[in-house]
Amino acid sequence: MNPKQILLKYTLKHWILVVSSIVIGFASTIFNGVGAILVIPLLISFINPENDILKTAPQIIKKLLSVFEFFSVDTRFFWMFAAILLILILKHITNFVSNFLGTYLSLIMAKDMRIDSVILLLEVDIDYYVKSKIGDIFNRFMSEINRAVASIRNYINLIKIIATAFMYLAILLSISWQLTILSSLLGGLLALLNQYFVKRSKKFGEIITVTAKQQTNKLLELLTGIRLIKAVGNERYELESIVEDIEAREKAGLDAQTNNAVIAPLNEIGGVIIIALIIIAGRYLFNEQLQALATILLTYLYVLFRALPIVGQINSARSSLLGDVSAVEVVADFLIRDNKPFMSNGSIPYQRLETGIHFDNVQFSYPGHQELVLKGIDLWIPKGKMIALVGASGAGKSTIADLLPRFYDPTAGRILFDG
């Protein structure tokens, strides 16, 4: 199971929440777009109530404003204002509900991942713990799962942001396809510039994952070995070692935040330049329609001004996703069962010992090793007797003790309880 399949597994488990968050988020987007279209006609109607906007407005504005032509000129401004206010309230309500569902989804997916992790850690064979560092396991269980869940939420947000971008694009095309082609080309250049910073985010994310793992491991080693450290006076060396990892992680985190912080101002400056060029192009395109120029250009610019931050949001979301790629890979490797040793349960329930335990020609080699640690062990341990295992370090005393509670199975031979 690859990282994407792991994400998909936990996402599909709560697909109703995912779909609800996206649908409600899209509803917020529609309210946002409709509100943006009505703002400029509202202002023009307020400044000059006698101005018949329907004659000069783009087709999409005409359709929306046709709802208000049943009202008198004196009350039209009030009803348009009330409609925009209602749309604004609905937009924020749907946006709040969508964000709440996204947060709730993150929490329950993190809970599911941690519960599955604990189940795996309880079921996996002892050999897994021999080959793994406790610090690695702890780091994956805590911080890396949080980052992996954050990437799922970023995927959902990216879907909503892209839907918003397409809605704004449709509105801009309906107002002026010529200006939209120009703004799309300019926006594409801005997106290419953003790509450099997005790639850097992935690199910083990988550094954060590695340094966080090293930092957790060293801290756990320090805490578990504190008596030995103090006994040999090694505090200074341990301090310098862990400080190095702390500084490396903090530097990577600062670099990642600095890199992400550049994206927003870059898009804002680029947006201002794009708007200036659109004004120049609009003045040229609508030179013979001066009466329509104000309504069309002002509406277009206002919608475009609302749409440009969406480009920045897409790049920020992509940057965050790439920054969390390494965490998703680590969590996927942690939760996958195919690459871990599991021991099948026996079929006979243990009751009590009646006669004794017999090691019958037992041989054993540790998983992944060919060399036999135990060769031809034949040992009878009667009930109620104490047996002492004597031998040099590495002779196999601990291994015999580990085989008795079935931490491992013998490579050959049998261990019999009461026959």
NORHU-V486818 format. One record per residue. RES is the residue in three letters. SS is DSSP state (@ for helix, = for strand, . for the rest). PHI is phi in radians with two decimals (none if undefined). BURIAL is # if it has 16 or more other C-alpha atoms within 10 Angstrom, else .. Layout:
res->(RES,RES)
ss->(SS,SS)
phi->(PHI,PHI)
burial->(BURIAL,BURIAL)
This chain:
res->(MET,ASN,PRO,LYS,GLN,ILE,LEU,LEU,LYS,TYR,THR,LEU,LYS,HIS,TRP,ILE,LEU,VAL,VAL,SER,SER,ILE,VAL,ILE,GLY,PHE,ALA,SER,THR,ILE,PHE,ASN,GLY,VAL,GLY,ALA,ILE,LEU,VAL,ILE,PRO,LEU,LEU,ILE,SER,PHE,ILE,ASN,PRO,GLU,ASN,ASP,ILE,LEU,LYS,THR,ALA,PRO,GLN,ILE,ILE,LYS,LYS,LEU,LEU,SER,VAL,PHE,GLU,PHE,PHE,SER,VAL,ASP,THR,ARG,PHE,PHE,TRP,MET,PHE,ALA,ALA,ILE,LEU,LEU,ILE,LEU,ILE,LEU,LYS,HIS,ILE,THR,ASN,PHE,VAL,SER,ASN,PHE,LEU,GLY,THR,TYR,LEU,SER,LEU,ILE,MET,ALA,LYS,ASP,MET,ARG,ILE,ASP,SER,VAL,ILE,LEU,LEU,LEU,GLU,VAL,ASP,ILE,ASP,TYR,TYR,VAL,LYS,SER,LYS,ILE,GLY,ASP,ILE,PHE,ASN,ARG,PHE,MET,SER,GLU,ILE,ASN,ARG,ALA,VAL,ALA,SER,ILE,ARG,ASN,TYR,ILE,ASN,LEU,ILE,LYS,ILE,ILE,ALA,THR,ALA,PHE,MET,TYR,LEU,ALA,ILE,LEU,LEU,SER,ILE,SER,TRP,GLN,LEU,THR,ILE,LEU,SER,SER,LEU,LEU,GLY,GLY,LEU,LEU,ALA,LEU,LEU,ASN,GLN,TYR,PHE,VAL,LYS,ARG,SER,LYS,LYS,PHE,GLY,GLU,ILE,ILE,THR,VAL,THR,ALA,LYS,GLN,GLN,THR,ASN,LYS,LEU,LEU,GLU,LEU,LEU,THR,GLY,ILE,ARG,LEU,ILE,LYS,ALA,VAL,GLY,ASN,GLU,ARG,TYR,GLU,LEU,GLU,SER,ILE,VAL,GLU,ASP,ILE,GLU,ALA,ARG,GLU,LYS,ALA,GLY,LEU,ASP,ALA,GLN,THR,ASN,ASN,ALA,VAL,ILE,ALA,PRO,LEU,ASN,GLU,ILE,GLY,GLY,VAL,ILE,ILE,ILE,ALA,LEU,ILE,ILE,ILE,ALA,GLY,ARG,TYR,LEU,PHE,ASN,GLU,GLN,LEU,GLN,ALA,LEU,ALA,THR,ILE,LEU,LEU,THR,TYR,LEU,TYR,VAL,LEU,PHE,ARG,ALA,LEU,PRO,ILE,VAL,GLY,GLN,ILE,ASN,SER,ALA,ARG,SER,SER,LEU,LEU,GLY,ASP,VAL,SER,ALA,VAL,GLU,VAL,VAL,ALA,ASP,PHE,LEU,ILE,ARG,ASP,ASN,LYS,PRO,PHE,MET,SER,ASN,GLY,SER,ILE,PRO,TYR,GLN,ARG,LEU,GLU,THR,GLY,ILE,HIS,PHE,ASP,ASN,VAL,GLN,PHE,SER,TYR,PRO,GLY,HIS,GLN,GLU,LEU,VAL,LEU,LYS,GLY,ILE,ASP,LEU,TRP,ILE,PRO,LYS,GLY,LYS,MET,ILE,ALA,LEU,VAL,GLY,ALA,SER,GLY,ALA,GLY,LYS,SER,THR,ILE,ALA,ASP,LEU,LEU,PRO,ARG,PHE,TYR,ASP,PRO,THR,ALA,GLY,ARG,ILE,LEU,PHE,ASP,GLY)
ss->(.,.,@,@,@,@,@,@,@,@,@,@,@,.,@,@,@,@,@,@,@,@,@,@,@,@,@,@,@,@,@,@,@,@,@,@,@,@,@,@,@,@,@,@,@,@,@,.,.,.,.,.,@,@,@,@,.,.,@,@,@,@,@,@,@,@,@,@,.,.,.,.,@,@,@,@,@,@,@,@,@,@,@,@,@,@,@,@,@,@,@,@,@,@,@,@,@,@,@,@,@,@,@,@,@,@,@,@,@,@,@,@,@,@,@,@,@,@,@,@,@,@,@,=,.,@,@,@,@,@,@,.,.,@,@,@,@,@,@,@,@,@,@,@,@,@,@,@,@,@,@,@,@,@,@,@,@,@,@,@,@,@,@,@,@,@,@,@,@,@,@,@,@,@,@,.,@,@,@,@,@,@,@,@,@,@,@,@,@,@,@,@,@,@,@,@,@,@,@,@,@,@,@,@,@,@,@,@,@,@,@,@,@,@,@,@,@,@,@,@,@,@,@,@,.,@,@,@,@,@,@,.,.,.,@,@,@,@,@,@,@,@,@,@,@,@,@,@,@,@,@,@,@,@,@,@,@,@,@,@,@,@,@,@,@,@,@,@,@,@,@,@,@,@,@,@,@,@,@,@,@,@,@,@,@,.,.,.,.,@,@,@,@,@,@,@,@,@,@,@,@,@,@,@,@,@,@,@,@,@,@,@,@,@,@,@,@,@,@,@,@,@,@,.,@,@,@,@,@,@,@,@,@,@,@,.,.,.,.,.,.,=,.,.,.,.,.,.,.,.,.,.,.,.,.,=,=,=,=,=,=,=,=,=,.,.,.,.,.,.,.,.,.,=,=,=,=,=,=,=,=,=,.,.,.,.,.,.,.,.,.,.,.,.,.,.,@,@,@,@,@,@,@,@,.,.,.,.,.,.,.,=,=,=,=,=,=,.,.)
phi->(none,-1.47,-0.94,-1.15,-1.18,-1.09,-1.06,-1.11,-1.03,-1.33,-1.25,-1.15,-1.08,-2.18,-1.11,-1.11,-1.13,-1.07,-1.11,-1.07,-1.08,-1.21,-1.11,-1.16,-1.10,-1.20,-1.07,-1.05,-1.12,-1.12,-1.04,-1.09,-1.16,-1.10,-1.08,-1.12,-1.17,-1.45,-1.09,-1.14,-0.98,-1.08,-1.13,-1.12,-1.10,-1.27,-1.20,-2.39,-1.02,-1.41,-1.24,-1.50,-1.14,-1.09,-1.30,-1.96,-1.31,-1.07,-1.03,-1.12,-1.23,-1.03,-1.13,-1.23,-1.36,-1.09,-1.12,-1.66,-1.28,-1.35,-1.57,-1.21,-1.05,-1.21,-1.77,-1.08,-1.05,-1.07,-1.21,-1.13,-1.10,-1.10,-1.13,-1.12,-1.11,-1.12,-1.07,-1.10,-1.12,-1.10,-1.07,-1.24,-1.14,-1.14,-1.14,-1.10,-1.10,-1.10,-1.16,-1.10,-1.09,-1.11,-1.14,-1.09,-1.07,-1.06,-1.14,-1.31,-1.23,-1.10,-1.09,-1.08,-1.11,-1.24,-1.10,-1.09,-1.13,-1.13,-1.03,-1.10,-1.14,-1.37,-1.63,-1.20,-1.21,-1.02,-1.03,-1.07,-1.27,-1.14,-1.61,-1.93,-1.57,-1.04,-1.07,-1.08,-1.10,-1.10,-1.13,-1.17,-1.13,-1.65,-1.30,-1.21,-1.13,-1.05,-1.20,-1.13,-1.13,-1.05,-1.18,-1.10,-1.13,-1.13,-1.08,-1.13,-1.08,-1.11,-1.06,-1.15,-1.15,-1.12,-1.06,-1.08,-1.08,-1.17,-1.13,-1.12,-1.09,-1.10,-1.11,-1.11,-1.11,-1.22,-1.42,-2.79,-1.22,-1.13,-1.14,-1.20,-1.06,-1.11,-1.16,-1.17,-1.10,-1.16,-1.14,-1.11,-1.08,-1.14,-1.16,-1.09,-1.13,-1.17,-1.03,-1.04,-1.28,-1.13,-1.12,-1.10,-1.06,-1.09,-1.09,-1.14,-1.08,-1.13,-1.12,-1.06,-1.09,-1.15,-1.20,-1.14,-1.13,-1.10,-1.10,-1.12,-1.06,-1.17,-1.15,-1.15,-1.10,-1.11,-1.20,-1.32,-1.92,-1.09,-1.15,-1.16,-1.03,-1.22,-1.12,-1.78,1.11,-1.81,-1.08,-1.13,-1.09,-1.11,-1.09,-1.07,-1.16,-1.33,-1.09,-1.05,-1.24,-1.07,-1.15,-1.13,-1.18,-1.14,-1.13,-1.10,-1.11,-1.14,-1.07,-1.13,-1.17,-1.10,-1.06,-1.18,-1.19,-1.25,-1.09,-1.09,-1.10,-1.07,-1.21,-1.17,-1.11,-1.09,-1.11,-1.11,-1.11,-1.08,-1.11,-1.07,-1.20,-1.13,-1.06,-1.10,-1.16,-1.12,-1.07,-1.33,-1.18,-1.83,-1.10,-1.64,-2.18,-1.05,-1.17,-1.48,-0.98,-1.07,-1.12,-1.16,-1.19,-1.14,-1.11,-1.07,-1.13,-1.13,-1.13,-1.10,-1.10,-1.31,-1.45,-1.03,-1.05,-1.08,-1.06,-1.11,-1.15,-1.09,-1.15,-1.14,-1.13,-1.11,-1.07,-1.12,-1.08,-1.16,-1.15,-1.76,-1.02,-1.11,-1.15,-1.09,-1.11,-1.14,-1.16,-1.06,-1.11,-1.20,-1.53,-1.18,-1.65,-1.08,-1.75,-2.21,-1.45,-2.23,-1.85,-1.27,-1.31,-1.34,-1.88,-1.89,-1.15,-1.37,-1.87,-2.81,-1.45,-1.86,-2.03,2.92,-2.06,-2.19,-1.50,-1.81,0.88,-1.40,-2.18,-2.69,-2.34,-1.19,-0.94,1.54,-2.19,-1.56,-1.16,-1.35,-1.51,-2.11,-2.30,1.00,-1.31,-2.19,-2.48,-1.95,-2.05,-1.26,-1.05,1.49,-1.83,-1.86,-2.00,-1.82,-1.74,-2.09,3.00,-1.21,-1.08,1.55,-1.32,2.06,-1.10,-1.12,-1.14,-1.07,-1.14,-1.26,-1.26,-1.07,-1.48,1.09,-1.21,-2.36,-1.72,-1.05,-1.25,-2.62,1.50,-2.42,-2.05,-1.94,-1.84,0.95,1.44)
burial->(.,.,#,.,.,#,#,.,.,#,#,.,.,.,.,.,#,#,.,.,#,#,.,#,#,#,#,#,#,#,#,#,#,#,#,#,#,#,#,#,#,#,.,#,#,#,.,.,#,.,.,.,#,#,.,#,#,#,.,.,#,.,.,.,#,.,.,#,.,.,.,.,.,.,.,#,#,.,.,#,#,.,#,#,.,.,#,#,.,#,#,.,.,#,#,.,#,#,#,.,#,#,.,.,#,#,.,.,#,#,.,.,#,#,.,.,#,.,.,#,#,.,.,#,#,#,.,.,.,.,.,.,.,.,#,#,#,.,#,#,#,.,.,#,#,#,#,#,#,#,#,#,#,#,#,#,#,#,#,#,#,#,#,#,#,.,#,#,#,.,#,#,#,.,#,#,.,.,#,#,.,.,#,.,.,#,#,.,.,#,#,.,.,#,.,.,#,#,.,#,#,#,#,#,#,#,#,#,#,.,#,#,#,#,#,#,#,#,.,#,.,#,.,.,.,.,.,.,#,.,.,.,.,.,.,.,.,.,.,.,.,#,.,.,#,#,.,#,#,.,.,#,#,.,#,#,.,.,#,#,.,.,#,#,.,.,#,.,.,#,#,.,.,#,#,.,#,#,#,.,.,#,#,.,.,.,.,.,.,.,.,#,#,#,#,#,#,#,#,#,#,#,#,#,#,.,#,#,#,#,#,#,#,#,#,#,#,#,#,#,#,#,#,#,#,#,#,#,#,#,#,#,#,#,#,.,.,.,.,.,.,.,.,.,.,.,.,.,.,.,.,.,.,.,.,.,#,#,#,#,#,#,#,#,#,#,.,.,.,.,.,.,#,#,.,.,#,.,.,.,.,.,.,.,.,.,.,.,.,.,.,.,.,.,.,#,#,.,#,#,.,.,#,#,.,.,.,#,#,#,.,.,#,#,#,.,#,.,.)
